[in-house]
Amino acid sequence: MTVTPSTGDGPDLSGGAWHLGAGLEGRGVIVTGAASGIGRAIAISMAAAGARVAAIDRDEPGLRSTLSELLGDGHLPVVFDLSDSSAIPQLVASLVERLGDLWALANVAAVLRRRSLDEVDDEDWDLQMDVNVKASFLLSREAGNAMVAAGGGGRIINFASMAWLTGPFLGSDAYVIGKAGIVAMTRGLARSFGPHGILVNTISPGQIDTPMQHLDNPPELSERTAAQCPLGRMGRPEEVAAVAVFLASRHASFVNGATINVSGGLVMY
């Protein structure tokens, strides 16, 4: 397949191409954490927009379930543990070759271990930093360099949490420290890759109804938090996925280094 790359200089919306995922048709997209939650919703939404998705997760049955929901052809299920950082450069190189084109990377995968401050040990810290921060950095760097080499621009979408701004709740200190680091990392990558037409942004979800949201989280606390949102409810993974599709599309051609708040107004900034 021959793909004419978009340089990111501005949206080409001729011919009435005003749909949310304009420009994603036939493009290669990598999505981590694709077996469940927000990652699954993003993989499904990117495929619905016409992209060819390399769906990455360590959960093989979950990946098979996600792949069964993807519209179109050319999608790749990739079973991979992101804590294996030494293998990430080869992973990206392989996916670029197999996809034949890399337009976007969505770094969605994350690990949360709820521990009180005094209970956080080296293993808890290292795992969350390795998967949530180090893997996102390495994937972004490798994918960004591949996009630079291809010369057609691209998109990198990272994921924080509303707690990067509010601070941690309920034993999520190490997790939130990492998510704050994602915001700073995104700004640095946006400066480095922006001149090449590669736009790098962060999505900061609020309370979204995913398996992670309910992990070691008392139901009454989840319900109370949802009631505090001006919309009176949790968000849905599909509502976050729509923002990711926008950021990957031609419509986001002048959005770079941003942290997009998707919390229904639970936090405002």
N, C-alpha and C positions, 0 to 999 in steps of 0.2 A: 504494500500500500504506500502510495506517495502522499505525503502530507505537506501542504504549504504552511509553514509556521507563521504564527502571528508574532510580531516583534514586541507587542505590548505598547506601541506608540499611541494607540487610541482604538476605540471600538469600531469595527467595520460591521455595521448593522444594515448594510444594503440588502435589498430583497426581503425586507420585513422580518429579519432575524432578531426579534425582540424578546424571545423567550429567555427564561432565567439562565439557562446553561449555554447561551449563544457562544460559539467558538469551541465547544468541547466535543463536537462531532468528530469521531474517529481518532481522538487524541488519547495518548497513554497517560494514565493516572495511577499513582501508587497510594493505597490507603492502608495504614496500619491499624491494628485493633479492630479488624473488620468482622470478627466473629460474633459480636454482640453490641448492643447499645448504640452509641453515637457513631462509632466506626462502621457498624453494619448499615445504619441508615445512610451514611455518606456514600458507601460503596454502591448501594442500591440507587441512590439519587444521581450519582455520577454516571452510572450505566444508563439510567433513564434519559439522561441528557445526551447520550450518544457516545460517551467515553468508553475506552477499553480499560478495564480495571484490573490491576494487580493487587489482590486482596491478601494482606499479610496478617497472620495471627499464629499463636502457638496452639490454639484450640482447633484441631483438625475437624471434629464433627461440627463445630460451630461454623467453620469456614465452608464446609460442604453445604450447610443450610443457607448461608449467605449466597453462595454461588448459584444455588437453585432459584434465587429471587432476582438475579441480574438479567436485565433485558439485553439483547444483542449478543454478538459473538466476540471471541478473542480475549475473554477474561482469563486471568491466571490465579489459581489458588496457591498461596505460598505459605507453607507451614514453617515458621521461623520464630525462635526465641530471641527477642531483642536484647536480652541481657548478654548475649554473645556478641559483644561489640567488635571483636576482631574480624568477624565475618561480614560486617556490614558493607565495607567497600566492595567486596566481591558480589554481595547480594544485589546492590544497586547496579553494578556493571552488568550482571546477568539479566536483570529486569529491563534495563535499557535495550539490551540486545534482543531480548524476547519480544518486547513490546514494539520495537522498531521506532519508537518515538516516546519522549517523556515530556509532558506539558505541565503536570502538577503532581505535588506530593502533599498528602494530608497526614500529619503526624498525630494520630488520635490515641494510639495505645498508651495505657498508663497502668500503674500498679498502686493500690492504696492499702497500707497496713495501718490500721488505727491502733495507736499505742499512747499511753500517757507519756508525758515528757520524760519521766525517769525510766520508763520501760523501753524506750527506743535504743536498740543495740546496733552494733556495726552491721549486722546482716540486714536489719530493717532499713537502715540508712542507705547502705550500698545498693540494695535491690531497687529501691525507689529512685535513687539518683541515676543508676545505670539505665533503667528502662525509661524513666520519665524525662530525664535531661540529657544524659550522655548519648543515648540512642537517637533522640530527636536531633541533637547537634550533628552527629555523624551522618545521619540520613540526609539532613538538610544540606550539609557541606558537599556530600557526594552527589546528591541529586542536582544541587545548584551548579556544581562544576560541570556535570554532564550537560545541563541546559546551556551553560556558557559555551561549551565546546560545540554544541549543535547550532548555536547562533540565532535561535528563534524566540528567545524569551521564555517565560514560564511563570509558574505560581508555586509558592510554598506556603502551606497553611499549618500553623502550629496551634496547640491547645493549652490553655491555662485553666483557670477556675476563678470564679468570683472571689474566692478566698485569697487570691494573690493580693487583692486590695484590702479586704476586710481583716485578714489574718485567719489563723486556723481555728477550727471548731472540732470538738469531739475527737481528740487524739490524732489529728491529721497534720501535726507540725512538720514532719519531714516531707510529706507530700506537698504541702503548701509552699515550703521553702523552694522546692524544685519548680513549682508552677510560677512562682515569682521570677525565678531564673529564666523561665521560658520567655517571659515578656521582654527581659533585657536582651536575651539571645536574639529574639526576633528583630529587635531594633538594630542590632549590629549587623545581622544578615541582610536586612533591608538596605542598609547603607552600602554593604559590599556588593550585593547582587543587583541592586536597582539600576546602576548604569548599563547593565546588560539586558534590561527589559524584564528582569525576573523580580516579581513583586512578592514580598514576604510579609505575612500578617498573622495575627493571633486571634483566635476566637476564645472568649472567656464565658463559658456557660455558667448559668446559675443552677438552680435546683432542677435537674432533668431526671425524668423517670427512667432510670437505667439500673442494671444490677449493681453497679458500683454505688449508686446513690443510697441503696438500701443495705449496703454492707455494714454490719455491726452498728446500724443506725436504728434506734428505737422507733417503731411506727408512729408513736405519739409525737415524737420530735419532728419527723418528716411532715406530719399533718399540720403541726403548728407553724412550721416554716412555710409551707405552701399557703397557709392562711394569711401570712404576713406579706406575701407577694400582692401587689396591686391588682393582678389578674386573678388572684384567689386560687391558684393551682400550680402544679409543677409543669415544666415544659416537657415537650415530647422530643425524642431524638430526631424526628423528621423536621422539626422546626429549627434545630441546629444545623442539620444537613442542608437545608435551603440556603443558609448563610454561607456554608462552605462552597456550594455550587456557584453562588454569586461571586465569591472571591476567586474562584477558578475560571470564571467566565470572562468574556471581553468587556462586560459591563464594569468590572472593577479595575479598569486600566489606569486609574489614577489614585488607587488606594494602596499605600505602601507603608509599612512600619506601624500599622494601626493595631489596637487591641479592641476588638468588637465585643461589646457587652450584649450577651444574649441571656438575660435573666428575668425578662418580664417586668423589670423595674424593681426586683428584689434588692438590687444595688443599683445606684445611679451615679454616673460620673461623666 
